[in-house]
Amino acid sequence: MKDLCLIGIDYGEKKLGLAFKERKLMRPAPIGCFKNQGDLLGKIVRLAKEKKADRIVIGLPLKMDGQKTSMTLKVETFVHKLRQTLPEKIGIELTNEIFTTQEAVERLRGLGKNESFIEKNIDSYSAVLILERFIEKNQPKEDHKLLNEEQ
């Protein structure tokens, strides 16, 4: 995971939160949002090329019992369209995004951020959590120790 360049996406009907993890670094960072309109797929492809991304990690909304929701189907449709648009060398991964929004709100409040800041930035911070979960789930044991040391 350490040598991969990753983009995280928190997909929403109105906007997409975005996060990025550079090569050689373990910690992702928020990079903003795209409105879910117009040439959204083109914007994501351009961002992935600009950042030289190896993979795009997208949060998959599931119920507590793992069942799909109506939003899950929208994300799956988005993923299908994105796969057709992205260069083959850029992979797409899905990871369960349950409670990422709530956790992001708690983190931001813990950092002393006001409600206006949280409202504007919650989607990109949720994308950070999506990337963190993906990295934690997929990294080798020795990298896991490094991630915890960086915190």
C-alpha positions as CSV (number, residue, x, y, z in Angstrom):
1,M,0.0,0.0,0.0
2,K,2.8,2.4,0.8
3,D,4.0,2.5,-2.8
4,L,0.6,3.0,-4.3
5,C,-1.0,6.3,-5.2
6,L,-4.7,6.2,-4.3
7,I,-7.7,8.4,-4.8
8,G,-10.7,7.9,-2.4
9,I,-14.2,8.8,-3.4
10,D,-17.2,9.3,-1.1
11,Y,-20.0,9.1,-3.7
12,G,-23.1,11.2,-3.1
13,E,-26.1,12.2,-5.3
14,K,-25.2,15.9,-5.1
15,K,-21.4,15.8,-4.8
16,L,-18.4,13.5,-4.4
17,G,-15.9,13.9,-1.6
18,L,-12.3,13.3,-2.7
19,A,-9.1,12.3,-0.9
20,F,-5.6,11.4,-2.0
21,K,-2.7,9.3,-0.8
22,E,0.7,9.9,-2.3
23,R,3.3,7.3,-2.9
24,K,5.6,6.6,0.0
25,L,3.1,8.2,2.4
26,M,0.6,6.2,4.5
27,R,-1.8,9.0,5.4
28,P,-4.4,10.2,3.0
29,A,-5.5,13.8,2.9
30,P,-8.7,15.5,1.7
31,I,-8.6,17.3,-1.6
32,G,-12.1,18.7,-2.0
33,C,-15.3,17.8,-3.8
34,F,-16.8,17.5,-7.3
35,K,-20.4,18.4,-8.0
36,N,-22.2,15.3,-9.3
37,Q,-23.1,16.9,-12.6
38,G,-21.8,17.5,-16.1
39,D,-18.6,15.7,-17.1
40,L,-18.0,14.1,-13.7
41,L,-16.4,11.0,-15.2
42,G,-14.0,13.1,-17.3
43,K,-13.1,15.1,-14.2
44,I,-12.2,12.0,-12.2
45,V,-10.2,10.6,-15.1
46,R,-8.2,13.8,-15.4
47,L,-7.6,13.9,-11.7
48,A,-6.5,10.2,-11.7
49,K,-4.1,11.0,-14.6
50,E,-2.8,14.2,-13.0
51,K,-2.1,12.5,-9.7
52,K,-0.8,9.3,-11.4
53,A,-3.2,7.2,-9.4
54,D,-2.8,3.5,-9.3
55,R,-6.2,2.8,-7.9
56,I,-9.5,4.6,-7.1
57,V,-11.1,3.4,-3.9
58,I,-14.9,4.1,-3.7
59,G,-17.0,3.8,-0.6
60,L,-19.8,1.3,-0.9
61,P,-22.9,2.1,1.3
62,L,-24.1,-1.0,2.9
63,K,-26.5,-1.7,5.8
64,M,-25.2,-2.9,9.2
65,D,-26.0,-6.5,8.1
66,G,-24.1,-6.1,4.8
67,Q,-27.2,-5.8,2.7
68,K,-27.4,-3.4,-0.2
69,T,-29.3,-0.1,-0.1
70,S,-30.8,2.0,-2.9
71,M,-27.6,4.1,-2.7
72,T,-25.5,1.0,-3.2
73,L,-27.1,0.5,-6.6
74,K,-26.4,4.1,-7.6
75,V,-22.7,3.6,-6.5
76,E,-22.5,0.4,-8.5
77,T,-23.9,2.1,-11.6
78,F,-21.3,4.9,-11.1
79,V,-18.5,2.4,-10.7
80,H,-19.6,0.6,-13.9
81,K,-19.5,3.8,-15.9
82,L,-16.2,4.8,-14.4
83,R,-14.6,1.4,-15.3
84,Q,-15.6,2.0,-18.9
85,T,-14.0,5.5,-18.8
86,L,-10.7,5.0,-16.9
87,P,-7.5,3.7,-18.4
88,E,-7.2,0.0,-17.7
89,K,-4.0,0.4,-15.6
90,I,-6.0,2.4,-13.0
91,G,-7.9,-0.1,-10.8
92,I,-11.1,0.4,-8.9
93,E,-11.7,-1.0,-5.4
94,L,-14.8,-0.8,-3.3
95,T,-14.8,-0.7,0.5
96,N,-17.6,-0.6,3.0
97,E,-18.2,3.0,4.0
98,I,-20.5,2.4,7.0
99,F,-20.4,5.2,9.5
100,T,-17.7,7.2,7.7
101,T,-19.7,10.4,7.7
102,Q,-20.5,10.1,11.4
103,E,-16.8,9.3,12.2
104,A,-15.6,12.2,10.1
105,V,-18.0,14.6,11.9
106,E,-16.6,13.4,15.2
107,R,-13.0,13.8,14.1
108,L,-13.6,17.3,12.8
109,R,-15.4,18.4,16.0
110,G,-12.6,16.9,18.0
111,L,-10.2,19.1,16.0
112,G,-12.3,22.1,17.0
113,K,-13.8,22.7,13.5
114,N,-17.1,24.7,13.4
115,E,-20.3,23.4,11.8
116,S,-19.8,25.5,8.7
117,F,-16.4,24.0,8.1
118,I,-17.8,20.5,8.7
119,E,-20.7,21.0,6.4
120,K,-18.4,22.2,3.5
121,N,-15.8,19.5,4.0
122,I,-17.5,16.4,5.4
123,D,-17.5,14.6,2.1
124,S,-13.8,14.9,1.5
125,Y,-13.0,13.9,5.1
126,S,-15.3,10.9,4.6
127,A,-13.2,10.0,1.5
128,V,-10.1,10.1,3.8
129,L,-11.7,7.5,6.1
130,I,-12.6,5.4,3.1
131,L,-9.0,5.4,2.1
132,E,-7.8,4.7,5.6
133,R,-10.1,1.7,5.9
134,F,-8.9,0.4,2.6
135,I,-5.3,0.8,3.5
136,E,-5.7,-0.8,6.9
137,K,-7.5,-3.8,5.5
138,N,-5.0,-4.4,2.7
139,Q,-1.6,-3.4,4.0
140,P,1.1,-5.9,5.1
141,K,1.6,-6.3,8.9
142,E,4.8,-4.3,8.9
143,D,3.1,-1.3,7.2
144,H,0.3,-1.5,9.7
145,K,2.8,-0.8,12.5
146,L,4.1,2.2,10.5
147,L,0.7,3.7,10.0
148,N,0.0,3.6,13.7
149,E,3.3,5.2,14.5
150,E,2.5,8.1,12.1
151,Q,-0.6,9.0,14.1
